[in-house]
Each structure stands twice: as structure tokens, then as C-alpha cells.
Amino acid sequence: MNDKILCLLVAFIFSLTADAQEITETNSDIIYQRALEAYKNEAYPASLKLTKRGLELAPEYHDIRILQIRNLWALEELDAADSDLDYLLKEAPEYVDVKPLVYQRITKFENTLEVLNFIEKLSQIYPEDTRLKIRKAQALLKNKQRKEARALAMDLITMKGISGADRYILQTLLNRTVSDEIGLNYQYINFSEDYTRNDSWSSISAEYQHNFNRTAVIGRVNYSDRSYDQGTLYELEAYPVFNDRLYAFTNIGISDGTMFPDVRTSASVFYNFAKVFEAEAGGRMLFFNNNAYFTGIVGLTAYQGKFYLNARTFIGPERKGNLVQNYQANVRYYFKNADNYLFLRMGNGISPDERTIFTQVQENPALEAYYGNFGINKSIGIHHIFQLGAGWLFEDITPEKQGNQFIGTIGYRYRF
């Protein structure tokens, strides 16, 4: 028993000695290293005690103060951390690790107005900081100040040298700042003389879009006239946004089943990663004459400067013993904002998203098709958006016979 008491007494005396060494240490570099080690081991109170001692010895030792802020955050002592952050913003705003602290502090506010007030204060210190302005636009949108958020995002996306990651954020934000849109699109298809029935086709679609906070909902009517028959497809789709990295696409459509599927359903999930990449995974289900046909989809998008680069693959359905496949590449070059760009699409096969011509695949699933189209999307003012496109499709009509199609499109959207 006496041996145990003696061991406990020795341990107690040793701890007092160690504690005294912590308090009386005068080398600030050693104190910082010991505090950093304690922080890495999640011993936040011990690390905080060391940083306080270090700042008593060297108030201008910024690395120690930055570590102290991180300790205070870990202990949820935000007011004390803010005092240290205010000191750094006043005395060393350009110190290498101060801005990362600023961006992280923004995420810790629970009230959007507090975020806006904090960013307003920071704008006096960092008037040219693009990331802070983007954060402000995001906060304005979250605070339901759509017009203000859109105006700021429009200014930012026109800046020279904007990174692909920032452009992605701004384009997503701009899409979410629109309250209502109406659109009208016309498509004309002309067939070469190789086709038995080479009368031109035309289709027109009208749609209305409304944004409910972060979710866009669209109602659309598609009418197609193929000279020998007509058909109408009614669609409802939505783009629910779960967070800044994850959103989805869902669609359901019904028709009389003559030229469009009886029912079509679609769903995809989009995830942003590594700042400039966006991955897609989803599928389409089409119902013709009580038969279901499934298409799986994978896609990858990269935002590089003013370029949008996308690759998508559609696999399925299996039709008449043949697996329908579509591979496509999409490129956009943006001018001053998300509404002004040139676009190009090239691919092999026809995807189920090509509503007006996908029935050709249903009829001839084993035959090859190659296509390309290009065009321009142009905004005039803040309300009017025009799109003009032209394309060419080369396909097998029969195993021994090929044909060409010219596809022209024109569209108009009004935002309000």
C-alpha cells in the first residue's frame, strides 16, 4: 500500500513540475511547437494554455495567435476567438494564414445577416478579394435578396482571370437567382432524298419555370408535326438543390404514345468535387406500349476558365436484341456571363433526351448515327435570352443505305 501511495505522490509532484515548466517556459518557439502538438492530439485546453503563455511573451507571434483562434473555435469560444481575429485583421491582415481563417469564420455564423455584416467589414480590408464577394453573393441569395445576389454575381463572372472553380459557383448561383422564366423553342428537321419519307419535321415546345428557393420546377409542352402524324408530350421536371455540391434532376412526361413514349421518367444526381469537376449518375425509363426501356447515364463536367467541358454516356435500352448506346461531348465557351456562350455538341448514337428523334432508335436500334450541332446563346438586357443552333445528323437508314438530316433550332426565353 505504501508503495502505491509513494508512486502516486511522485506522479503528482512530476505533473506539478511539468506544469510549472509549461508556465515558466520563455522560448516562444518551443511553446508554439508544444501547443501545436497538443492541438493535433485534440488536447485543446492544454494547447490553449500554452498559446496564452506564448502570447504573453510575444504578442506579435502571429502563428501562436492563429493557433489560439483554432483552439478557441474547437472549444466553441467564438467571442474570444473573434477578439484575436480582430487583432490580426488590424495588425497583420495580409499575413499568409489570416485569410483562410476569415473564410472559415464565415462558415461558423448561424445568422445570414451576421455573415453579411462580417463580409461588409472585411470588404474595407480586402476590397479586391473575389472570394469574399462570391461569399457575399451566396449570402444575399440565402437571405432571399435575389436581385442583389444576381447583380453581384453578374459583375463577378465578367471579371478577367476568374477561375474555373469560381465560375462554376457563380453560374450555379445565377441559375438560382431567377424567380420565373417562360420559354419558346422551335426545331426544324430536313431529310435528304435518301429517305423514303423525306417530308420535313417540325416541333415546338413551350415551358414555364419557377424557382422555389433553391429548387427550380419546370412545366413543358412539346408538340411535334411529322407531316404524316402529330403528337404532344407533357412534362414536369425539377432541379432540387441539397447543398452547394449536390443537386438532382427529375422529370416525368406523358403523351398519347404515338410519337413520344406513353410515359417517360428521368432522374440524375450531380456532385461537384475538386472545385472544378461535376459528376453525373442517373437513368431514363421509357414506356412504349406497356413495355419499359431503361437507359443508364454517367457524365463528367469540367469548368476550365471560360470553358465548360462535358462528356456523357447513355447505355440502353436493349431493343430487338441490340443495346442502344450514345456517347457525346459538349463544349461551351462563355463570354461575359452564364447566359452568353457558344456551344458545340458531337456524338455517336441518339440519346433518349433527344425527344423528337429518339423514336428512330426505337425503330432501328442496330443502326449507327453520328451528329454534331453548334450555336450561340445570347442575352439582351437582363430579361431576354435568344438561342440559335444548327446541326447535322448522319445515320443508317438500312444496313445498306445512309441518310442525312439537317436540324435547325431557335429559342427565346424571358426572365422576370
Long-range contacts (C-beta under 8 A, 24 or more apart in sequence): 22-49, 22-50, 22-53, 23-53, 25-53, 26-57, 28-54, 28-57, 28-58, 28-61, 28-64, 31-57, 31-64, 32-61, 32-63, 32-64, 32-67, 35-64, 35-67, 35-71, 36-67, 39-67, 39-70, 39-71, 39-74, 42-74, 44-71, 44-74, 44-75, 45-75, 47-71, 48-72, 48-75, 60-91, 62-88, 62-92, 62-95, 62-97, 62-98, 63-97, 66-97, 66-98, 66-101, 69-101, 73-104, 73-108, 78-108, 81-105, 89-122, 89-125, 93-125, 93-126, 99-126, 99-129, 102-126, 102-132, 103-131, 103-135, 106-135, 112-139, 112-142, 112-143, 113-143, 115-139, 116-140, 116-143, 130-156, 130-159, 130-162, 130-166, 131-166, 134-166, 134-169, 134-170, 134-173, 137-170, 137-173, 138-169, 138-173, 138-244, 141-173, 141-176, 141-177, 144-213, 146-177, 146-178, 146-179, 147-177, 149-173, 149-177, 150-174, 150-177, 150-178, 153-177, 154-337, 157-334, 157-336, 157-337, 157-338, 158-336, 158-337, 162-305, 163-276, 163-305, 164-275, 164-276, 164-302, 164-303, 164-304, 164-305, 164-307, 165-275, 165-276, 165-303, 167-303, 167-305, 167-306, 167-334, 168-272, 168-275, 168-276, 168-278, 168-303, 169-244, 170-338, 171-303, 171-338, 172-244, 174-337, 174-338, 174-339, 175-216, 175-338, 176-211, 176-214, 176-216, 176-241, 178-209, 178-211, 178-216, 178-415, 179-210, 179-211, 179-416, 180-208, 180-209, 180-210, 180-211, 180-415, 180-416, 181-207, 181-208, 181-209, 181-413, 181-414, 181-415, 181-416, 182-206, 182-207, 182-208, 182-209, 182-413, 182-414, 183-207, 183-208, 183-209, 183-411, 183-412, 183-413, 183-414, 184-411, 184-412, 184-413, 185-387, 185-409, 185-410, 185-411, 185-412, 186-409, 186-410, 186-411, 187-356, 187-407, 187-408, 187-409, 188-407, 188-408, 188-409, 189-356, 189-357, 189-405, 189-406, 189-407, 190-405, 190-406, 190-408, 191-403, 191-404, 191-405, 192-403, 192-404, 192-405, 194-397, 194-401, 194-402, 194-403, 194-404, 195-397, 195-403, 197-227, 197-228, 199-226, 199-227, 199-228, 200-227, 201-225, 201-226, 201-227, 201-356, 203-356, 214-240, 214-241, 215-239, 215-240, 215-241, 222-260, 222-355, 222-356, 224-259, 224-260, 224-356, 226-259, 229-258, 229-259, 230-259, 231-255, 231-256, 231-258, 231-259, 231-260, 232-256, 232-260, 233-260, 233-261, 233-264, 233-355, 235-264, 237-266, 244-272, 245-271, 245-272, 245-273, 246-270, 246-271, 246-272, 249-282, 257-288, 257-289, 259-359, 260-355, 260-359, 261-286, 261-287, 261-288, 262-287, 262-288, 262-289, 262-290, 263-287, 264-352, 268-297, 268-299, 276-302, 276-303, 276-304, 277-301, 277-302, 277-303, 278-302, 278-303, 280-312, 284-314, 284-352, 284-353, 286-317, 286-352, 288-362, 293-317, 293-318, 293-319, 295-324, 295-351, 295-352, 306-333, 306-334, 306-335, 307-331, 307-332, 307-333, 307-334, 308-332, 308-333, 308-334, 308-341, 312-351, 314-349, 314-351, 314-352, 314-353, 319-361, 319-362, 319-365, 320-365, 320-366, 322-365, 322-366, 324-349, 324-361, 324-365, 325-349, 326-350, 326-351, 337-379, 339-377, 339-378, 339-379, 339-385, 340-377, 340-378, 340-379, 341-376, 341-377, 342-374, 342-375, 342-376, 342-377, 343-374, 343-375, 343-376, 343-377, 343-389, 344-372, 344-373, 344-374, 345-371, 345-372, 345-373, 345-374, 345-391, 346-371, 346-372, 347-371, 347-372, 350-395, 357-393, 357-405, 360-395, 364-396, 364-397, 367-395, 367-396, 367-397, 367-398, 367-399, 368-395, 368-396, 369-393, 369-394, 369-395, 369-396, 370-394, 370-395, 373-407, 373-409, 375-409, 382-415, 383-414, 383-415, 383-416, 384-412, 384-413, 384-414, 384-415, 385-412, 385-413, 385-414, 385-415, 386-410, 386-411, 386-412, 387-411, 387-412, 387-413
